[in-house]
Amino acid sequence: MNTNDYTDEELELLEVMETQPLISIPNLDQEIAQLKSSVVSKHTKRKSVHLKLLESDLQRLQTQAIKEGIPYQILISSILHRYLNGSL
């Protein structure tokens, strides 16, 4: 195995896997469901922010939101989300 291809964290995990005995996790399905729920909760939690926008930009956002039938705050959030994910 060429250890140059692994990060320090990956090498540490490999060492643990090779030296530590495997153990069975009781209630594995329940544990997996709980972990999935934690991940979803972490990535869908919303946080309030305060923005100062040009009044004309806010008016245009509000007009566009009305056309789309959604609150303007949701439109702003959607625009930011799409921009950060590279789809805008």
HELIX and SHEET records of a PDB file:
HELIX    1   1 THR A    3  ASP A    5  5                                   3    
HELIX    2   2 ASP A    8  THR A   19  1                                  12    
HELIX    3   3 LEU A   28  THR A   44  1                                  17    
HELIX    4   4 GLU A   55  GLU A   68  1                                  14    
HELIX    5   5 TYR A   72  LEU A   84  1                                  13    
END                                                                             
